[in-house]
């Protein structure tokens, strides 16, 4: 009779230890899942932000701005045009 009780107690200890180990493993999985969800949400937010952000460079024509200013400065300074366009 003592042997059966000891066998049952040993089995109970083994099952309890296995459940505790499984619970620890589940906690780790949950922590990594939460970190992954937060990372995915951050990436999605960044992509949406970049998609909705207006592109100011499309409206900017650097050739006209720099050429006009440079030509005006040449005229004001009295510098001759080396290409002879004037």
GROMACS elastic network, one bead per residue, 0.5 to 0.9 nm:
[ bonds ]
;  ai    aj funct       b0    kb
    1     4     6  0.52732   500
    1     5     6  0.64521   500
    1     6     6  0.87212   500
    2     5     6  0.51337   500
    2     6     6  0.61183   500
    2     7     6  0.85401   500
    3     6     6  0.50849   500
    3     7     6  0.60821   500
    3     8     6  0.86063   500
    4     8     6  0.61524   500
    4     9     6  0.85676   500
    5     8     6  0.51133   500
    5     9     6  0.61308   500
    5    10     6  0.85423   500
    6     9     6  0.50291   500
    6    10     6  0.60140   500
    6    11     6  0.84772   500
    7    10     6  0.51067   500
    7    11     6  0.60986   500
    7    12     6  0.85116   500
    8    11     6  0.50778   500
    8    12     6  0.60716   500
    8    13     6  0.86418   500
    9    13     6  0.61750   500
    9    14     6  0.85987   500
   10    13     6  0.51006   500
   10    14     6  0.61869   500
   10    15     6  0.86381   500
   11    14     6  0.50470   500
   11    15     6  0.61317   500
   11    16     6  0.84963   500
   12    15     6  0.51620   500
   12    16     6  0.60326   500
   12    17     6  0.85362   500
   13    16     6  0.50717   500
   13    17     6  0.60685   500
   13    18     6  0.85350   500
   14    17     6  0.51703   500
   14    18     6  0.61514   500
   14    19     6  0.86223   500
   15    18     6  0.50468   500
   15    19     6  0.61233   500
   15    20     6  0.86006   500
   16    19     6  0.51107   500
   16    20     6  0.61908   500
   16    21     6  0.86477   500
   17    20     6  0.50884   500
   17    21     6  0.61788   500
   17    22     6  0.85558   500
   18    21     6  0.51122   500
   18    22     6  0.61011   500
   18    23     6  0.85491   500
   19    23     6  0.60502   500
   19    24     6  0.86312   500
   20    23     6  0.50068   500
   20    24     6  0.62477   500
   20    25     6  0.86229   500
   21    24     6  0.51496   500
   21    25     6  0.62509   500
   21    26     6  0.86517   500
   22    25     6  0.50191   500
   22    26     6  0.61218   500
   22    27     6  0.86579   500
   23    26     6  0.50130   500
   23    27     6  0.62393   500
   23    28     6  0.87779   500
   24    27     6  0.51629   500
   24    28     6  0.64847   500
   24    29     6  0.88296   500
   25    28     6  0.52212   500
   25    29     6  0.63487   500
   25    30     6  0.87376   500
   26    29     6  0.50386   500
   26    30     6  0.61629   500
   26    31     6  0.86601   500
   27    30     6  0.51053   500
   27    31     6  0.62439   500
   27    32     6  0.87391   500
   28    31     6  0.51314   500
   28    32     6  0.62899   500
   28    33     6  0.85487   500
   29    32     6  0.52266   500
   29    33     6  0.60521   500
   29    34     6  0.86587   500
   30    34     6  0.61893   500
   30    35     6  0.86591   500
   31    34     6  0.52513   500
   31    35     6  0.63308   500
   31    36     6  0.86637   500
   32    35     6  0.50652   500
   32    36     6  0.60809   500
   32    37     6  0.85934   500
   33    36     6  0.50271   500
   33    37     6  0.61351   500
   33    38     6  0.86310   500
   34    37     6  0.50975   500
   34    38     6  0.62142   500
   34    39     6  0.86188   500
   35    38     6  0.51930   500
   35    39     6  0.61989   500
   35    40     6  0.86873   500
   36    39     6  0.50690   500
   36    40     6  0.61518   500
   36    41     6  0.85637   500
   37    40     6  0.51540   500
   37    41     6  0.61333   500
   37    42     6  0.86148   500
   38    41     6  0.51024   500
   38    42     6  0.61947   500
   38    43     6  0.87312   500
   39    42     6  0.50959   500
   39    43     6  0.62849   500
   39    44     6  0.86810   500
   40    43     6  0.51333   500
   40    44     6  0.61879   500
   40    45     6  0.85843   500
   41    44     6  0.51264   500
   41    45     6  0.61087   500
   41    46     6  0.86087   500
   42    45     6  0.50961   500
   42    46     6  0.61651   500
   42    47     6  0.86612   500
   43    46     6  0.50985   500
   43    47     6  0.61885   500
   43    48     6  0.86248   500
   44    47     6  0.51414   500
   44    48     6  0.61571   500
   44    49     6  0.85097   500
   45    48     6  0.51798   500
   45    49     6  0.60600   500
   45    50     6  0.86299   500
   46    49     6  0.50129   500
   46    50     6  0.61371   500
   46    51     6  0.85246   500
   47    50     6  0.51541   500
   47    51     6  0.60815   500
   47    52     6  0.86169   500
   48    51     6  0.50288   500
   48    52     6  0.61097   500
   48    53     6  0.84027   500
   49    52     6  0.52672   500
   49    53     6  0.58596   500
   50    53     6  0.51589   500
   50    54     6  0.83555   500
   51    54     6  0.80085   500
   52    55     6  0.89492   500
   54    57     6  0.89638   500
   55    58     6  0.60584   500
   55    59     6  0.79447   500
   56    59     6  0.57981   500
   56    60     6  0.67744   500
   57    60     6  0.50615   500
   57    61     6  0.79935   500
   58    61     6  0.76727   500
   60    65     6  0.86876   500
   61    64     6  0.59986   500
   61    65     6  0.67639   500
   62    65     6  0.52200   500
   62    66     6  0.60537   500
   62    67     6  0.82401   500
   63    66     6  0.55895   500
   63    67     6  0.58501   500
   63    68     6  0.82856   500
   64    67     6  0.52935   500
   64    68     6  0.58482   500
   64    69     6  0.83690   500
   65    68     6  0.55356   500
   65    69     6  0.62747   500
   65    70     6  0.85755   500
   66    69     6  0.52723   500
   66    70     6  0.59471   500
   66    71     6  0.84788   500
   67    70     6  0.51133   500
   67    71     6  0.60031   500
   67    72     6  0.84955   500
   68    71     6  0.52087   500
   68    72     6  0.61500   500
   68    73     6  0.86086   500
   69    72     6  0.51184   500
   69    73     6  0.61650   500
   69    74     6  0.86533   500
   70    73     6  0.50756   500
   70    74     6  0.61965   500
   70    75     6  0.86865   500
   71    74     6  0.50881   500
   71    75     6  0.62573   500
   71    76     6  0.86334   500
   71    81     6  0.88452   500
   72    75     6  0.51727   500
   72    76     6  0.61630   500
   72    77     6  0.85670   500
   73    76     6  0.50723   500
   73    77     6  0.60141   500
   73    78     6  0.83934   500
   73    79     6  0.85078   500
   74    77     6  0.51327   500
   74    78     6  0.58897   500
   74    79     6  0.50704   500
   74    80     6  0.73438   500
   74    81     6  0.77291   500
   75    78     6  0.50930   500
   75    79     6  0.64167   500
   75    80     6  0.81094   500
   75    81     6  0.89873   500
   76    79     6  0.79258   500
   79    82     6  0.88042   500
   80    83     6  0.88113   500
   80    84     6  0.79434   500
   80    86     6  0.85470   500
   81    84     6  0.53559   500
   81    85     6  0.67233   500
   81    86     6  0.67026   500
   82    85     6  0.80760   500
   83    86     6  0.82835   500
